[in-house]
Amino acid sequence: MIVLASGSASRRAMLSAAGVSFTVTKPVGVDERALEAGLAGAAPPDVARALASAKAEAVWAQQPGALVLGSDSLVVVAGRRFDKPASRAEAAEHLRFFSGQELQLHSAAALVRGGQPVWSHAALARLQVRALSEAFIEAYLVAEWPEIGHCAGAFRMEGLGVQLFETVAGDQFTILGMPLLPVLGALREQGELAA
């Protein structure tokens, strides 16, 4: 049995479209900010992998017979890491900071079986944010808030968030929040999918 430790609709949709059978449990008891603080100075892909593993381990503790898939994404712009915006005002601040700059999106996934991490992977996408006017930011937030409050980078690429960018380098799955092709390979290695 595969359990997805995520409340993300895009992660569920990716796995479903790929024909993966799974159940969903939103992780509980993971203090992401405390974990990040303990990893001060770590490279962004390492932080993303650690967060993905922590979420999977927390769910495994509730469902110890399962293979648990955890996933996490984090955003870095100009060397500064951004979490999910806590408010609409904070989302507007993030978008103003992102304007005209490259946004690095690190998406990671981890598998936990028997209480131990058995696999993890992080992937990088680079997205060039166009110059954003105040009028665009306001109209965007009217249309997209509060849904983007659950998204690193304050955007959903499958929605109006695509309008934030001039160019994108990286695979669509990474941008949607999970490096799906490596995940599928790992699930085959674990015997959960046909080889």
C-alpha positions in Angstrom: 0.0 0.0 0.0 1.3 3.5 -1.0 0.3 6.4 1.2 0.8 10.0 -0.1 1.6 12.3 2.8 0.3 15.4 1.2 -2.8 17.5 0.9 -1.7 18.8 -2.5 -4.3 18.4 -5.3 -1.6 18.6 -8.0 0.4 15.8 -6.4 -2.7 13.6 -6.2 -3.5 14.4 -9.8 0.0 13.6 -11.0 0.0 10.1 -9.3 -3.6 9.4 -10.5 -2.8 10.3 -14.1 0.3 8.1 -13.9 -1.8 5.1 -12.9 -0.5 4.8 -9.3 -2.9 3.4 -6.7 -2.5 5.3 -3.4 -4.4 6.6 -0.4 -3.9 10.1 1.0 -3.1 11.3 4.5 -2.2 14.8 5.2 0.9 14.9 7.5 0.4 16.0 11.0 2.9 16.9 13.7 5.7 18.2 11.4 7.0 21.6 12.5 8.5 22.6 9.1 9.9 25.9 10.4 11.7 24.2 13.3 13.1 21.6 11.0 14.3 24.3 8.6 15.9 26.2 11.5 17.8 23.1 12.4 19.1 22.9 8.9 20.3 26.5 8.8 23.0 26.7 6.2 22.0 23.5 4.3 21.6 23.7 0.6 17.9 24.1 -0.6 17.7 20.6 -2.2 18.8 19.1 1.1 16.2 21.1 3.0 13.5 20.0 0.6 14.5 16.4 0.9 14.6 16.6 4.7 11.1 18.1 4.8 9.7 15.4 2.4 11.3 12.7 4.6 9.9 14.2 7.8 6.4 14.3 6.4 6.6 10.7 5.2 8.0 9.6 8.6 5.2 11.4 10.5 2.6 9.6 8.4 4.4 6.2 8.6 4.2 6.5 12.4 0.4 6.4 12.0 0.3 3.7 9.3 3.4 1.5 9.9 2.6 -1.1 7.3 2.6 1.4 4.4 5.2 2.7 2.0 4.8 6.4 2.5 5.6 9.1 -0.1 6.3 12.5 1.3 7.0 15.6 -0.9 7.9 19.2 -0.4 8.8 22.2 -2.5 10.7 25.3 -1.6 11.4 28.5 -3.4 14.7 30.5 -3.5 15.0 34.0 -5.1 18.2 36.0 -4.9 19.6 33.7 -2.3 16.5 34.1 0.0 14.3 31.2 0.8 10.5 31.8 0.8 7.9 29.7 2.6 4.2 29.6 1.7 2.7 33.1 2.3 0.9 33.3 5.6 -1.4 36.1 4.4 -2.5 37.9 1.2 -0.3 40.9 2.2 2.7 38.6 2.5 1.9 37.0 -0.9 1.9 40.5 -2.4 5.3 41.2 -0.7 6.7 37.9 -2.2 5.5 38.8 -5.7 7.0 42.3 -5.5 10.3 40.7 -4.5 10.1 38.1 -7.2 9.4 40.6 -10.0 12.1 40.5 -12.7 14.1 37.9 -11.0 14.8 34.1 -11.4 12.8 31.9 -9.1 14.4 28.6 -8.2 11.9 25.9 -7.3 13.3 22.9 -5.5 10.8 20.0 -5.4 11.7 16.8 -3.4 10.1 13.5 -2.7 11.0 10.7 -0.2 9.8 7.2 0.5 9.7 5.7 4.0 9.2 2.0 4.7 9.6 0.3 8.1 10.1 3.7 9.7 13.3 4.4 7.7 13.8 6.5 4.6 14.5 4.2 1.7 14.8 6.8 -1.1 14.8 10.5 -1.7 15.3 12.9 -4.6 15.2 16.6 -5.3 14.9 18.4 -8.6 15.3 22.0 -9.6 13.3 24.2 -12.0 14.3 27.7 -12.9 11.5 30.2 -13.6 12.2 33.7 -14.9 9.6 36.0 -13.3 8.6 38.9 -15.6 8.3 42.5 -14.3 5.1 42.6 -12.3 3.0 45.7 -12.0 1.1 46.6 -8.9 -2.1 46.4 -10.9 -1.3 42.9 -12.0 -0.3 41.8 -8.5 -3.6 43.1 -7.1 -5.7 41.5 -9.9 -3.8 38.2 -9.5 -4.4 38.1 -5.8 -8.1 38.9 -6.2 -8.4 35.9 -8.4 -6.0 33.4 -6.7 -6.1 34.1 -3.0 -6.6 32.1 -0.7 -5.8 29.1 -2.9 -2.1 30.1 -3.4 -1.6 30.5 0.3 -0.9 26.7 0.2 1.8 27.1 -2.5 5.5 27.8 -2.2 6.1 30.8 -4.4 2.5 32.0 -4.3 1.6 30.5 -7.6 -0.2 27.5 -9.2 1.3 26.8 -12.6 -1.8 25.0 -13.6 -3.8 28.3 -13.0 -3.1 32.0 -13.4 0.3 31.6 -11.9 1.6 30.8 -15.4 1.2 34.5 -16.1 4.0 35.4 -13.7 6.7 34.0 -15.9 8.7 34.8 -19.1 10.6 31.5 -19.3 10.7 28.2 -17.5 13.6 25.6 -17.4 12.7 22.3 -15.8 10.1 19.6 -16.1 6.5 20.2 -15.5 6.2 17.7 -12.7 8.9 19.5 -10.6 7.1 22.7 -11.2 3.8 21.2 -10.1 5.4 20.1 -6.8 6.9 16.6 -7.2 9.7 15.0 -9.3 7.3 12.4 -10.7 9.6 10.5 -13.1 12.2 9.7 -10.3 9.3 8.8 -8.0 7.9 6.3 -10.5 11.3 4.8 -10.8 11.7 4.5 -7.1 8.2 2.9 -6.8 9.3 0.3 -9.4 12.5 -0.4 -7.4 10.4 -0.9 -4.3 8.1 -3.4 -6.1 5.1 -1.1 -6.0 4.8 -0.7 -9.8 5.5 -3.2 -12.6 9.0 -2.9 -13.9 
